[in-house]
Amino acid sequence: MDLTARHPRTGELLSTVKFMVQTLAAAGELQRDLQRELTYDGLRAAGAKGIKGGRRPAIPADKTDAVRTAYLDRQSIASLAREYVVSRGDIRTPVADLLPEFTVVAPYTRAPELLAVLDMPGKVADFLRTADLEPAERTALDEGQAVRRGRGYTVRVNAAPAMQRQLLARCQPLDGTRGVPVVPAQRKAGREYENRVNALVMDSQR
């Protein structure tokens, strides 16, 4: 099918072309969402079994003590890297707390949350723009990048998981609470956004 075919009189895209483009866009979005959901399910299942992702350490756990002892005995990082046939960075990992530049973190000090990118459905973004938001929430929403999705769009919000949870809390009226009429499309978008935020929060807590 020619996806650029237009009506000879009006110059508009043929209705069949519009339908095909919208169908392909919807199928692509469905595939992307399914892949994301399967990835989150796999990560959660692996975490429940105690399996950690990422690359295996170059220095095995049974050799870590030997590396630390050698470093304390004044053996240089470069010579240890040659001895174990690894990079200097691989040697720095097990002796990180022994290095001169190591900074002790005060106990019970919570590490700052890293920023995370999350796609917010356009219907949710439209609702939040009319809501009474805090300045930080408004800034996070306004700085989001709009991405077209077929006939709709999403807003790519780059913010800490805590901020994503705050924005999600502002969406509670979409479920019909607080006397706000329920709009099925908005409620569906709100639940989709809730699933994405919950999956993001679970990943950040690992």
Salt bridges, closest charged atoms under 4 A:
GLU29 OE2 - ARG32 NH2 3.99
ASP33 OD1 - ARG32 NH2 3.53
ASP33 OD1 - ARG36 NH1 3.27
ASP33 OD1 - ARG196 NH2 3.66
ASP41 OD1 - ARG44 NH2 2.47
ASP97 OD1 - ARG68 NH1 2.83
GLU101 OE2 - ARG92 NH1 3.16
ASP119 OD2 - ARG32 NH1 3.77
ASP119 OD2 - ARG149 NH2 3.48
ASP119 OD1 - ARG156 NE 2.88
ASP126 OD1 - ARG129 NH1 3.31
GLU134 OE2 - ARG170 NH2 3.84
GLU137 OE1 - ARG170 NE 2.97
GLU192 OE2 - ARG196 NH2 2.26
ASP203 OD1 - ARG206 NH1 2.75
